[in-house]
Amino acid sequence: MKRLIIALALLFPVLLQGQINQDFETADLGQWTQTPASSWIAQSNTALGGAYSLQNNIGGIETSEAISIPIGSLNLSLDTVVWRFQVFYNYLPSSGNYWSVFLMADQDAIGMNTPTTINGYILGVNYNGSSDILQLLEITNGIITEVINTGLNWQTEIGKEVAGIEIRRAANGTWSIYVDIDGDFDNLALKGTPTINSTHTNTSYFGIYAQHTSSLGQLLYIDDISVNAPIPYIQLADQSISTINLAQGSTNNVLYAVELNVDSASTQLNAVDLNTQGTYALADIQTTGFKLWLSTDAIIDGTDIQVGALDAVISGNT
């Protein structure tokens, strides 16, 4: 009786979420893109938390400054994404002096500073007017649309004090804004009405923008930035058999079985890599002879769903 000896190794690539955490305690802005160059610093004179905070650093001229950091591709459809940061603006906002945060955008600081083609979402004060109200805005090719009016007047309710801000985007596209008016994140309160907006899904960059007149530069401070999306934890219960002798002409032989349990967030299985080992002839394997089945009850039977098939490959190949 002719036999085959095959060992299969499975690799399960999954889609993970990106995230950033920046408290500026190392005073290193090497990951950030700035425009104009050297227009932002990590400084210790007015630190909002710890020893250092981010500050815009141009004074004496009327200008705008932007700084950005890559945050990767967040799969917004998996679960809620949460942005957090603390902000201190040492001047009452006006039409010529204001700040904004690009929560997600398809261009870096250069595009944020000249926003004619950029797409994404902005949270800020007076980016689109002079109401002094904290707003969530959609920007599409430079055109602004209000998503959420929080009703929070920065001049009268925050003034020249530190505020903690949290923004949430649910998997269905619902945005919500929370503010701690005395700083930090221990007393967050919902501001405005949660609103669905899914126009943009490109999350390549997070950034900060400041506009000021010649005498009012160097007044924006940002700290404790985080962009967090739940990361799925995948537990594998290996049920594989290292070596199997298969009788010639036999079918439906289980070569490998593994149980997957996903915790903390939804995810998706993108691919399964099968690495064959041992010795066998290609002619001894049926066309699309390697098949992948999904069992929801951990029992291999006729109720299982075939989710993939693979033609025979030379031993040791994927």
N, C-alpha and C positions, 0 to 999 in steps of 0.2 A: 504494500500500500504506500503510495507516494504521499509525503507529508510536506507541509510548509511550516517554517518557523518565522514568525513575524512579531515584532514588538513595536507598539505605537506610542509616541509621546505627543501629548496634546498641549498646545499653547493657546491660552484664551486672551487675546488682546481686547481690552474694553476701553470705552470712551470715558476719560477722566476729565474733571473740571480743573480749570486754572484758577489761581488766586494769588493775591499779593498782600503783604503786610509790611508797612513802612512806618517806622517810628523815628527814623533819622538819627538814632543814637550813635551810629558810626560816623555821622557827618559826611557820608559818601553818597554823592549823586551820580555815580558812574553809570547806573542803569537808566538814568533819565536823559531825555532829549530836551534841550532848552532853546528857545528863540525869543529875543536875541541871545547870543552866546553869553554865558556867565551872568545871566539875568536873575538867577535864583541861587540861594545859598542855604546851607543848614547852619543855623545860628543858635547861640545859647543865651542871648541877652533877654529874650522874651519867649522862653520855652513853654509850650502849653502842657507838655507832659514829659517827664524825664529831663534830660540835659539839653536836647536840641529840638528845634522845630524848623520846618521849611518856611522861607521868607522870600518874597520878591525883592530884588536888590538894585533896581535902577531908580535913581532920584535925579531931580534937577531938570528933567525934560518930560514933556507930555508923550506918553507912549503906551504900548500894550506889551505884555509879557506872557509867554505860555511855556509850560513844562509838561512832559508826558512820559509815561512808562508803559511798555507792552504788558498786557494782561492775558494774551493768548486768546484762544477761541473757546468761549464758554458755551456749552450746549444749554441754551436758555429753556429748552423744552423739558429738561429733566426734572428740575426742582427750583425752589426759590433761590435767587441770587441776592446777596446782601452787601451793600456798600456802607462803609462807615468812615467818618473823619471828624476831627475837631477843627473849628475855624475861629479865628479872631481877626476882625478887621478894625484897625485902630483909627477909624474915621467913619462918620455917618455917611451912608451911601448916597450917591447922586447920579445924575445922567453921565457925568464925566469921570466918576470914581466908583468903581464897582468890581466885584469878583464873580467868578462862575467856575463850576467844576464839570468837566466832561466825564460823565460816568462811563460811557462807552462810545467809541468813535472809530471810524474806518481810516482815519489819518492821525498822524502824530502831532507834536506841538507846532510844527510849521503850518499844517493845515488848520489847526485850532486858532492860530494867530492871524491867519488870513482866511476866514471861513466862507469861502465862496463855493466850494464843491464838497465840503465835508458833510458826513451823515452821522447821526447819533442822537444822544440825549444829554441835556445839560441841566444841572441844578444850580441856581444862582439868584442873585439880586440885581435887578436893573440891566440885565443883559439885553432885554428887549423892551426898553422904556425907562421910566423914572418913578415907578410906583413905590419902590422900596420893599415890595412884597417878594418873599421867597417863592420861586416858581420852578416847576419841572417843565422843560421845554423839549420838543422834538426839533431837530435841525436837519433839513433835507436840502442838499445842494445850497447851503447858506440861508435857506428860507426857514423862518422860525414859526412854530405853532405851539401854543400853550397846551400842555397836557394836564398839569395840576396847578391850580392856584391855591397855595396853602393858607392864604389869609393872614399869614404871619408877617407883620410889618417889622423889618429888620431894624429900622431906625428907632422905633418906639419900644419894641419888645426885647430886642437884643442890645442895640446900641454898640458901645465899645466894650463888649464883654465876650467871653468865650462861649461858644455853643457847640454841642455835640449833635451830629446829624446822622441818621440812618435811613437808607433808601432800600426798599425791597421791591423786587420784581418776581412775581409768581410765574409758574410755568405757563399759565394761560395768558400772560402778558399784562397782568394787573400790577400797576405801580402804586406804592404807598410811601408816604414821607413821614418820618418821626423826628422830633427835635427835642433835645434837652436844653432848655434855655439857660441853664447855669453851668454848662460844660459837662464833659464826660458823657457816659451813656447809661447812667443809673436811674434817670428820671425821664425817659423818652415818652413823648406824647404824640399821638397821631395828629397831623396837620393837613387840612384839605380832605378831599374825597378820593379814595382809591379809584383809579381809572385804568381801563384797558387800552394799551397802545402797543402794537406789535409791528409797527412800520419797519423798524430796523433791528437786525439781529447780529450785525458785525460788532464784535466786542474787542477788537484788536488793541485798542489803546484807552488808557485812563489819563486824564490830564487836568490841569488847572490853568485858569486864564485870569489875568488882572489888567484892568484899564485904569489909568490915572492921569491927572493933570501934572504939570511940572513941579508943583510944590507938595504933592501928596503921594509920592512914591514910597516904596519900602514899608508899607503899612499892612500888608496881608500876611498872616501866619496860618499855616496848616500843619496838622500833626495827626498821628495815630490813624493813618489811612489803612483801610483793609477792604479788599474785595474778595468775598468768600462765597463759594458755591459748594453745596454738600458733595463730598467725595464718596462714592460708593466703596464699601469694603466687601470684597468677594472672598468668601470662605470656600475652599475646595476640600471635599472629602474624597480622597483618592481610593478608587475601587479597582485599580488596574491589575492586570495579570501580566507579569514581566515577560513570560514566554509561553506561547500556546502552540501545540502541535495540531494542525488541521488536516483532516482526512481529505484526500483528493475527491472532488465532486461534491463536497458538502457545502451548504449555504447557511446563511443566518448565524454565523459564528461571531460571538461577542468578543472583540479584541481588546476593548478598553471601555471602562465606565467611570464616570466621575460625577459627583453631586455638587451643584453650585448653589450657594446661598448668598444673597446680596443684602447687606445691611446699610442703613443710614441714608440711602438715596437710591433712586431708580437708575438703572444703567441699561446698556444694550450690548449684546454679544455681536461683535462685528465680523469675526472670522475664527476659524479653527484651523490650526496648522497640524498636519499629521506627518510625523517623521518615521518612516519605516526603517526597520533594522532586520538583520538576519539574512538568510539566502533563500531565494525563490526565483522562479522563471516568470517573466511577464505573461507568457502564454497561459500560465496556470491561474491567472486572476481574470475574472469576468470583466467585460466592459463596464465601466463605472462600478467596479466591484467593491470599492470602499464606500460605505454609506454611513452618514451621521443621522442618528435618530434622537428625538427629544421625547422624554418620558416625564409626565407631570406627576406620576405616582411611584417613581423609582422601581417600576416593574417592567421588564422588557417583554412586551406582548404585542398583539395586533392592534392595540389602541394607540400605539406610539405614532408620532409624526416624523416623517423623513424630511430633514431640513437641508440635506446636502448629499452630494455624491461625487466621487473622485475616480478618474481613470487610473489604471495601474501605472505605477512608476517604479523605476529601478530601485532596488534596496538601498536604503540610506538617504533617499531623497524625500522632499516634501511635496 
